[in-house]
Structures are given as structure tokens and as C-alpha cells.
Amino acid sequence: MAADRENLWLAALSRHSSIRRALIVDGNVNDVCYCPETQDYRLVVETLMRALQQKGFENVILWDRFSGMQNVSAQMRQAMEREAALAGADGEPGEAYEAGDGATAPEPSAAPGPQNPDDFFGLVYHHLLHQGSRRYAFVIDYSHYLFGNANALSEQERQWLLILSKAVRNAPMPMDAENLSRPGNLMVLVCNKIGGIPPSFYQENPMVQEIVAPMPGRLERESFVKRTLDLWMLRKPLRPGEADFNDFVDSLEGFRLRDLQQLIKLSRQVGEPLTPERLINLFRYGEKTSPWEDLSRAKLEGITPALQKWVKGQDEAIAKVRGVLIRAYTGLSGLQHSGKQKMPKGVLFFVGPTGVGKTELAKALARFLFGDEESCFRFDMSEYNHEHSDQRLIGAPPGYVGYEEGGQLTNAIKSRPYCVLLFDEIEKAHPRILDKFLQILEDGRLTDGKGETVSFSESIIIFTSNIGAAEVPPNEDPEAVKRLFLEKVRQHFVQKLGRPELLNRIGNNIVPFNFITSQDFLAKIARAKLTPLKERLREKYRIQDLVFEDEDKALAALVAHVDRAQGGRGLSNEIVTRVMDSLAEFLFEEEEDPSHYAGRTLRARQVGNSARFTFSLE
């Protein structure tokens, strides 16, 4: 039965509770889980207490620093305290009163018991050392709030640790037949992470066992959905065994069962039944629809001219990008089924010389898919070439500088899950960071320094690189350039880094960029780069337009001075030097009355056939 395979950690709890003296239950302890006894979903700590009662612990007592002792009557508490006091005087244990159902809440009139850890730990110490006819299990909830930094414990914290450690070490282990068949008195520490408990308590200690309550697996998620079928309010009813049902269960990976309870509630509050994908998008990101659902056939048909408008002379690279999106859209990589797909929507590796449009194509793709360039997050990997620079990306661990700020990459994906992630000059990153990329490409998610899991399933990841640019001649045949760049990339990952697995994850999505040597393409790039200059003049000075007497001749003169190996970046440098510097000088001289620029045309005159220009107002 499925129920027998759920909550396997409870089986470990049952097994170890009868032979150990202390258990540390950590992990997904703030969630709910299926309780076999009540056949419904209860808090993990409550299910744990019921399991201990079923194991033979007549008195299961819950304690935390705020509420004190719970699940025990005032009469029982007084008897325990009296028994401990008597044992402290003569060393003989007393006999306990009946505590009743070990998993029911205390009576409203019951006193909460000692909230002070000194008093409560004294009771725990007594009952672990003195075993009567009834079995006690002390469940210490929120135990990670008891201790501070394990390397800087206060005197009081050391005292508590001593009491608990001594109780566990000195607890008797009777070897007679009657006691061997029954559990001994037990202490259970419940915490989010075992790091909240000083390691000296449990390391190299055979009397202590860690038990991890894991995140719900597929079986747990499927069972939950089946048991709550009537509660979901979706556009189409869920039917176990159908493909839609299985896809929905798959899309819930990473969700806690409490998340699913909240998801049910959300499905009934949105006002209209949604598809499972839209419900999950609304829950995760606050949006009913995603840009991927808006990606239509008509829009994709226009991707080539849209990208060519922003990137000149790289038609083969644009065709490769188009192919990745078309393949995904048609369902072969699950792009349009965003709920089912967990890996990134697409992975591309742009390689080629500097200034040929690699970064610009990534930004253009962000504009095309998500509507604006702000959806492209660029990371200059030359800034991440130190051993611990991965902490800048995913966040520093607890106790280290920068922990509170989080990681630059994980913060970016949290703020905009629908985005293009651009990792510029990836070959300059420290090899340790490549392990993080491998995890992203493999699993589609990453755990940041705060322990939060971040999903990359709604993003496109683009790496750029100049690998081989210094060794490939600009005047080579375009097909030969393509082959050479591909070979240089393979050599870098396989021979230099020894990381062929990274190359395998990228697959055939390596996109070589050619040198831009064509006069026509360079002229088109120059014309495009003058557009922002004209817009700036219009915004600041209200100049109607910037006009060249013979624009084609002027652009040809600029292009003639460009180093072809530098591509568009070299062209930008020439425009700054030969156009913008002269224009800035002209505007500076006319600055006395900027208002006279308004509505006028700025004319640029070329000096002969040179790349020098003079300016005048008309």
C-alpha cells in the first residue's frame, strides 16, 4: 500500500526510539505529514508523538521555552516534579501517575510546567537515569533556539549541554529479558537543521541518532492530491491515472504539503477556476499567466526579423537561437508545458570574437520574449575568478559576511523568474563556480546560502565566451571560423578544464559567431549605433534631428578605420572618437543659451573623404 511507503522516516523513528536514548529529528519539521493513526494530515511533531505512543511510550511530553510542558496534566506534572525531588534526595525513583493519551492536548486548566530549561532539563535528566515501570519520551520542540553559535556557547548554554549529554551517556541500558523487549526513556530534539545543535552532543555518540524528515517525494505528493481531489477547484477536474494528473503531480516538485494545502485554498479564492499551470504560476510568482504561455506561433514566426533588427551580420547565430525556441515550442523540450519542465527553458553557448553581437543577441532575446531589456541579468564572470566567489552568486553561508544580503544570482532569479541569465566570458570564472552551473543545467534549481531552493525552470541561460578568438584569423572562410571556434570550445572544456560533463549538458547548443568583416554590415551597425545619439540629442537639447550631408559616405569613412578583429566594439570606439568628441565640443561652445537648439536640425559635414566632421545648426 502507498500509505506503508509514505513517511519512511517514521519507520526509522520507531526503530531507533527503542534502542537509543536521544534522537535528533531535523529537516522538514514545520510541515504536515500523513498520520496513519488518524488517517489524515497532522503536524510532523504531532505525528511523531503519536508514533512514539504507538511504540510503547505511555508518557509523551512536549516542551518548548515558550509554552513549557504540554500534553501532560497538572497532576502528572506535580507527580513528576515530586518524583524528581525525592530521587534527588535519596536516589530512588518514584512511580508516575497515569498521563493519559500521549498525543492529546493538555486540559485548558493544566499548568504549563517549567518553561525554564534548567528546571525542565533536570526532569529529563532524572527520568533518563531512573527508569520506572512507565516509559517517558520528552520531545523538545524548537530546540535550535536553545543554543547559539556552537563555537561561542554561553556558560548557561554549556550547562544545559552538560545536563543533556550526561543524561544520555549515563542512561542505564538494562540487559535483562524484560527491559530488552521494551524501549527505554527517551529524549527527542526537534529542529529545522541539525546545525542548530552543538556537534559535541551527537558526534561520536552511539546513544544519539539523527533522523531526517525529508521533503515530500512524488509518492507523498501524489497521495496528498488523491486524498484531496474533491477540494481542488480547477478548470478541469483531476483524474488519477490520466496524463494531466501525472503532469500536475510532477509540477509540484519542491512543494511542501503545507504548500499544497495553501494551493487548494488559493484555487478556491481566485474567483475563477484556473488550469494547474496557471494556479502554480499565481502561487509562485503572483501571475496567472507566464510569458511562455503567450509565446504563440505568430510571434515565433517573427523572431528572425525581430532579432536581426538589433543584431547585424549574425544570421546563422540567430537561426540557431530560433531553432532552440521552435524545438521547445513544439513540445520537444517541454517549453510550452512550463509546469512539467523543471530544467531551464533553454541553454545557449555563444562563442566568438569580441564586439560581434553576443551580448546584444542575449539582450535582444530578452526583449523579444519578456518585453524589456531589464529581464536580461548580465554577470561578468571575470569578477568571479576567486575561490570563494561562488558565495557572491548564491550567498554566503550562515555566520559569514554577506549572509543577510543573499546571492546576486539567486536574488535576481527570485525577483524575476522569467528572464535571460547572461554569463559573460564564462572561461574567466573560477572552476568551483562551474559546479554550480552544472547543478543548474542538470536539476534546474539551486540552494542558496540561506537554504532556500531557487528554480531556474522559467529562465533561459546564455553563456558567452571569447575562447579561441586570439587564435582564429579574421579573414578565414566563415565555415572554417565556425569549425575552429567549436573545436576551441571542446578543447577548453575537455583538455584544459577536464570537465567534459559541462560540454555534454550544453549539447549542440554552442553558437559560433563570425567576425564582422563586411563593409555593408559594419555600416548597418554604425547606423544603428547612431540612433541612441539622436535620441539623446532630442531628449536633452530638443534637437529635431542629426543629419549627415551624405550618410553613406560618412559611415563608409568611419568603417574604414575600424579594426575588423574588434567588430562592433571597434566601431563604437571610432564613433566616440570621430563623431561624439567633435559634437561634444560643438555643444559645449554653444552652451550659453541651450534653448536655441529647440526644434532645429543639427547638420554634420564631412571634411573631404576623411572621418572628421564639423557641425552646424539649421
Summary of the structure (lengths in Angstrom):
residues: 618
radius of gyration: 33.8
end to end distance: 86.8
largest distance: 112.6
contacts: 1939
relative contact order: 0.07
helix: 48%
strand: 15%
